[in-house]
Amino acid sequence: MGIENIEMSHQSIGITSLGYYLPTGRMTSLEMSQLSNTPENVFIEKIGIFQKCVVTDDEQPSEMGTKAALSAIDNAGIRASDIDLIVYCGVGDYDYRLWSPAAKIQSEIGADQAFAFEVRNFCNSGNLGIDICRNMLIANTEFTYGLVVCSDRLSSLVDYSNQDSLSTFMFADGATAAILKKGETSNQILAYHAVTDSEAVDCLKIPLGGTRLPFHSDNVDQSLNYMQVYDREKLDKIISEVYLENYKKVIFKSLKKSSYTINDVDLIFTNQGKKSVLINIFSWLGLTLEQTFISLPEHGNLGASDTLLGLCKSREEGKIKPGNLVVLASSAAGFSWGALTIKF
């Protein structure tokens, strides 16, 4: 089922600043190779990763998110007390169970007046969170500033001894943040579109810790506390038959809602996956890899943060110019796809 973006008013919402935080720890392709007893060239040549960001000193998702949020606030030149809304986006593995990282960040940064909540749509959480924040800013006449924080600590969810889960080895740690402002005409968020295809919903999961298999279950294989890939044949079918098609669908729909076409696009930032998949996405779209930022080789897959990290890094490098049309596009376990169109 597709999500139709409802235009509640013509009031513009723009991204007024960005921030990010990457932990200093690194896990190399050689280390992944040694842990999994897999040739290193599999990681370098097939997956396309040389190293990835990993936390040190037991750093938590909310702590990384707080650092990214403070960076974005500083770049915006505002006070934390100016923020009306905090949206925390991530895969859903928080510091604690039944706990609010959004409220923790509100406390840590001093945004005492902000309403804070979480959005959980795996690697699509960031783009979805921006759209939700945008619509809430439009709907509430008293709101001016929204803070979207994406933070995930995924490296600790990987079972490096399980060769059947090699596709999860790219998952890493990091955080990004964006300040949205009502009335901001530059960096304007135009439209969002998303779809879900649930055929492979059970192909990727962490079995242990839910209501079906609680942590306190007796004699449970502790490997079930890590990401597991099930029914590889079905998952491969989804990736080969509908993955790219749905990527294309959400991008084209988001552009159409914005009164643009793919020919108008200057840059697209995607969540980070296997090198061949990224190449195929851009080939299908008729675009080049010069029109994106690929963070996988040096940083890994940062979950909800991937698209915003690409945006942050490209702005730092001066690749984004006034008037550029930019798309943030992502896919997520479940499986879902979403695309956000922004006019700079």
C-alpha positions as CSV (number, residue, x, y, z in Angstrom):
1,M,0.0,0.0,0.0
2,G,1.4,3.4,-0.9
3,I,1.4,6.4,1.4
4,E,-0.1,9.4,-0.3
5,N,1.5,12.6,1.0
6,I,-1.4,15.0,1.9
7,E,-0.6,18.7,1.3
8,M,-2.1,20.4,4.3
9,S,-1.1,23.9,3.3
10,H,1.2,25.8,1.0
11,Q,3.5,26.8,3.9
12,S,7.1,25.9,3.2
13,I,9.2,23.7,5.5
14,G,12.9,23.6,4.8
15,I,16.0,21.9,6.3
16,T,17.8,24.8,7.9
17,S,20.8,22.8,9.2
18,L,22.4,19.4,9.4
19,G,24.7,17.6,11.8
20,Y,26.2,14.2,12.2
21,Y,28.4,12.1,14.6
22,L,30.5,9.2,13.7
23,P,32.2,7.1,16.5
24,T,36.0,6.9,16.3
25,G,36.2,3.1,16.3
26,R,36.6,1.1,13.1
27,M,36.2,-2.5,12.1
28,T,38.1,-3.4,9.0
29,S,37.3,-5.8,6.2
30,L,40.3,-7.9,7.4
31,E,38.8,-8.2,10.9
32,M,35.4,-9.2,9.5
33,S,37.2,-11.7,7.3
34,Q,39.0,-13.2,10.3
35,L,35.9,-13.3,12.5
36,S,33.8,-15.1,9.9
37,N,36.5,-17.2,8.2
38,T,35.5,-15.6,4.9
39,P,38.0,-14.4,2.3
40,E,38.6,-10.6,2.7
41,N,38.0,-10.1,-1.0
42,V,34.3,-11.0,-0.5
43,F,33.9,-7.9,1.7
44,I,36.0,-5.6,-0.5
45,E,35.0,-6.7,-4.0
46,K,31.5,-8.2,-3.6
47,I,30.1,-6.1,-0.8
48,G,32.2,-3.1,-1.3
49,I,33.3,-2.3,2.2
50,F,36.8,-1.6,3.5
51,Q,35.9,-0.6,7.1
52,K,32.9,0.5,9.1
53,C,32.2,2.8,12.1
54,V,31.8,1.1,15.4
55,V,31.3,2.5,18.9
56,T,34.0,2.6,21.6
57,D,33.6,2.6,25.4
58,D,30.0,1.2,25.2
59,E,28.6,4.4,23.5
60,Q,24.8,4.3,23.3
61,P,22.4,5.3,20.5
62,S,21.0,8.1,22.5
63,E,24.4,9.5,23.2
64,M,25.4,9.5,19.5
65,G,22.0,11.1,18.7
66,T,22.6,13.8,21.3
67,K,26.0,14.7,19.7
68,A,24.5,14.9,16.2
69,A,21.6,17.0,17.5
70,L,23.9,19.5,19.3
71,S,25.9,19.8,16.0
72,A,22.7,20.6,14.0
73,I,21.5,23.1,16.6
74,D,24.9,24.8,16.6
75,N,24.9,24.9,12.8
76,A,21.4,26.4,12.8
77,G,22.4,29.2,15.2
78,I,19.4,28.6,17.4
79,R,18.9,27.6,21.1
80,A,17.7,24.1,22.1
81,S,14.8,25.8,23.8
82,D,13.6,27.0,20.4
83,I,12.8,23.5,19.3
84,D,9.1,22.5,19.3
85,L,9.3,18.9,18.1
86,I,11.9,16.1,18.4
87,V,11.6,13.0,16.2
88,Y,14.0,10.1,17.0
89,C,14.4,7.7,14.0
90,G,16.1,4.4,14.0
91,V,16.0,0.6,13.6
92,G,14.6,0.3,17.1
93,D,17.4,-1.2,19.2
94,Y,17.5,1.5,21.9
95,D,19.6,1.9,25.0
96,Y,16.9,0.1,26.9
97,R,13.6,-1.7,26.1
98,L,10.3,0.2,26.8
99,W,12.2,3.5,26.9
100,S,12.3,6.7,25.0
101,P,15.5,7.9,23.3
102,A,13.6,11.0,22.0
103,A,12.8,12.1,25.6
104,K,16.4,11.4,26.7
105,I,17.7,13.6,23.9
106,Q,15.2,16.3,24.9
107,S,16.6,16.2,28.4
108,E,20.2,16.1,27.4
109,I,20.1,19.1,25.0
110,G,17.7,21.2,27.1
111,A,14.8,21.3,24.7
112,D,12.3,21.5,27.6
113,Q,9.3,22.7,25.5
114,A,9.6,20.1,22.8
115,F,7.3,17.2,22.2
116,A,9.5,14.1,21.6
117,F,8.6,10.7,20.1
118,E,10.1,7.9,18.1
119,V,9.7,6.6,14.5
120,R,10.7,3.0,13.8
121,N,10.8,2.0,10.1
122,F,14.3,0.5,10.1
123,C,16.6,2.0,7.4
124,N,13.6,4.1,6.0
125,S,13.1,5.8,9.4
126,G,15.0,8.9,8.6
127,N,13.2,9.9,5.5
128,L,9.8,9.0,7.0
129,G,10.7,10.9,10.2
130,I,11.5,14.1,8.2
131,D,8.1,13.8,6.4
132,I,6.2,13.3,9.7
133,C,8.0,16.2,11.3
134,R,7.3,18.4,8.2
135,N,3.6,17.6,8.4
136,M,3.4,18.2,12.1
137,L,5.1,21.6,11.8
138,I,2.5,22.5,9.1
139,A,-0.4,21.2,11.1
140,N,0.5,23.0,14.4
141,T,0.3,26.8,14.2
142,E,2.5,27.1,17.4
143,F,5.4,25.0,16.0
144,T,8.3,26.6,14.2
145,Y,11.3,24.3,14.6
146,G,11.5,20.5,14.4
147,L,14.6,18.3,15.2
148,V,14.9,15.0,13.4
149,V,17.6,12.7,14.9
150,C,18.7,9.4,13.4
151,S,20.9,7.1,15.5
152,D,21.6,3.4,15.3
153,R,24.1,1.1,16.9
154,L,23.9,-1.8,14.5
155,S,27.4,-3.4,14.7
156,S,26.6,-5.1,18.0
157,L,23.6,-6.9,16.3
158,V,25.8,-8.8,13.8
159,D,26.8,-12.4,14.4
160,Y,30.2,-12.3,12.8
161,S,30.6,-16.1,13.1
162,N,27.5,-16.7,10.9
163,Q,28.5,-16.9,7.2
164,D,24.8,-17.1,6.2
165,S,24.3,-13.6,7.5
166,L,27.2,-11.9,5.5
167,S,24.7,-9.4,4.1
168,T,24.4,-7.9,7.6
169,F,28.2,-7.5,8.2
170,M,28.0,-4.0,6.7
171,F,25.8,-2.7,9.5
172,A,27.6,0.0,11.5
173,D,27.1,2.8,14.1
174,G,26.5,6.5,13.8
175,A,24.0,9.4,14.0
176,T,22.7,12.3,12.0
177,A,20.3,15.2,12.7
178,A,18.4,17.8,10.8
179,I,16.7,21.0,11.9
180,L,13.4,21.7,10.0
181,K,12.0,25.3,10.1
182,K,8.6,26.5,9.1
183,G,8.8,29.4,6.6
184,E,12.2,28.3,5.3
185,T,12.1,28.7,1.5
186,S,15.5,27.3,0.8
187,N,16.2,23.6,1.1
188,Q,12.5,23.1,0.9
189,I,10.9,19.7,1.5
190,L,8.5,19.1,-1.4
191,A,7.0,15.6,-1.2
192,Y,7.4,12.1,0.1
193,H,6.1,8.7,-1.2
194,A,6.6,5.2,0.3
195,V,5.4,1.6,-0.4
196,T,5.6,-1.7,1.5
197,D,5.9,-5.2,0.1
198,S,5.5,-7.7,2.9
199,E,6.3,-10.9,1.0
200,A,9.7,-11.2,2.7
201,V,8.7,-9.8,6.1
202,D,10.1,-12.8,8.0
203,C,13.3,-13.1,6.1
204,L,15.3,-10.7,8.3
205,K,14.8,-10.5,12.1
206,I,16.3,-10.9,15.5
207,P,14.4,-13.8,17.0
208,L,15.3,-13.4,20.7
209,G,13.8,-10.7,22.9
210,G,10.3,-10.3,21.5
211,T,7.1,-11.7,22.9
212,R,7.4,-14.9,20.9
213,L,10.8,-15.8,22.3
214,P,11.6,-13.6,25.4
215,F,15.1,-13.1,26.8
216,H,14.2,-15.1,29.9
217,S,13.4,-18.3,27.9
218,D,15.3,-21.3,29.1
219,N,18.0,-23.0,27.1
220,V,17.9,-20.5,24.2
221,D,20.6,-20.4,21.6
222,Q,22.2,-16.9,22.2
223,S,23.0,-16.6,18.5
224,L,19.3,-15.8,18.2
225,N,20.1,-12.4,19.8
226,Y,21.7,-11.3,16.5
227,M,20.3,-10.5,13.1
228,Q,19.4,-13.6,11.2
229,V,18.6,-14.1,7.6
230,Y,15.9,-16.7,6.9
231,D,14.7,-18.2,3.5
232,R,17.6,-16.8,1.5
233,E,15.9,-17.9,-1.7
234,K,12.8,-15.8,-1.1
235,L,14.9,-12.8,0.0
236,D,17.0,-13.1,-3.2
237,K,13.8,-13.3,-5.2
238,I,12.5,-10.0,-3.7
239,I,15.8,-8.3,-4.3
240,S,16.0,-9.5,-7.9
241,E,12.3,-9.0,-8.9
242,V,10.9,-6.0,-6.9
243,Y,13.6,-4.3,-5.0
244,L,14.9,-2.0,-7.8
245,E,11.4,-1.6,-9.2
246,N,10.1,-0.3,-5.9
247,Y,13.1,2.0,-5.5
248,K,12.2,3.5,-8.9
249,K,8.5,3.7,-8.0
250,V,8.9,5.8,-4.9
251,I,11.4,8.1,-6.4
252,F,9.3,8.7,-9.5
253,K,6.1,9.2,-7.4
254,S,7.8,11.7,-5.0
255,L,9.1,13.6,-8.0
256,K,5.7,13.6,-9.7
257,K,4.1,15.0,-6.5
258,S,6.8,17.8,-6.7
259,S,6.0,18.5,-10.3
260,Y,9.4,17.2,-11.4
261,T,10.8,14.3,-13.3
262,I,14.0,12.2,-13.0
263,N,15.6,14.4,-15.7
264,D,15.4,17.3,-13.2
265,V,17.3,15.5,-10.5
266,D,20.8,16.7,-9.6
267,L,21.7,14.3,-6.7
268,I,20.2,11.2,-5.1
269,F,21.2,9.8,-1.7
270,T,20.3,6.3,-0.9
271,N,20.8,3.9,2.0
272,Q,24.0,1.9,1.6
273,G,23.9,-1.6,0.3
274,K,26.0,-4.0,-1.6
275,K,28.1,-2.3,-4.3
276,S,26.3,-4.1,-7.2
277,V,22.9,-3.1,-5.9
278,L,23.9,0.6,-5.7
279,I,25.2,0.5,-9.2
280,N,22.0,-1.1,-10.5
281,I,19.8,1.5,-8.8
282,F,21.6,4.4,-10.6
283,S,21.7,2.5,-13.8
284,W,18.0,1.9,-13.7
285,L,17.4,5.6,-13.0
286,G,19.7,6.7,-15.9
287,L,22.0,8.5,-13.4
288,T,25.7,8.2,-12.6
289,L,27.5,7.5,-9.3
290,E,28.8,11.1,-9.6
291,Q,25.3,12.2,-8.6
292,T,25.5,10.6,-5.1
293,F,27.7,10.0,-2.1
294,I,28.7,6.4,-1.4
295,S,29.6,6.1,2.3
296,L,29.6,2.3,2.5
297,P,33.3,1.6,1.8
298,E,34.6,3.8,4.7
299,H,31.6,4.0,7.1
300,G,29.4,1.0,6.5
301,N,25.6,1.0,6.6
302,L,24.4,3.4,9.3
303,G,20.7,2.4,9.2
304,A,18.4,5.4,9.4
305,S,21.3,7.8,9.0
306,D,22.6,6.8,5.6
307,T,20.7,9.3,3.4
308,L,21.3,12.3,5.7
309,L,25.0,11.4,6.0
310,G,25.2,11.5,2.2
311,L,23.5,14.9,2.3
312,C,25.9,16.1,5.0
313,K,29.0,15.0,3.4
314,S,28.0,16.3,0.0
315,R,27.3,19.7,1.4
316,E,30.7,19.7,3.1
317,E,32.3,19.0,-0.2
318,G,30.3,21.8,-1.9
319,K,28.5,19.4,-4.3
320,I,25.1,20.8,-3.5
321,K,24.3,24.2,-5.1
322,P,21.4,26.6,-4.7
323,G,18.6,25.4,-7.0
324,N,19.6,21.8,-7.0
325,L,16.9,19.1,-6.9
326,V,17.8,16.4,-4.4
327,V,16.1,13.1,-3.6
328,L,16.7,11.0,-0.4
329,A,15.6,7.4,-1.1
330,S,15.8,4.4,1.1
331,S,14.7,0.8,1.6
332,A,14.1,-1.0,4.8
333,A,13.4,-4.4,6.3
334,G,9.8,-5.4,6.0
335,F,10.3,-4.5,3.2
336,S,9.6,-0.8,2.6
337,W,10.8,1.9,0.3
338,G,10.5,5.7,0.6
339,A,11.7,8.8,-1.2
340,L,11.8,12.5,-0.2
341,T,12.2,15.3,-2.7
342,I,14.0,18.5,-1.6
343,K,14.7,21.7,-3.6
344,F,17.8,23.6,-2.5
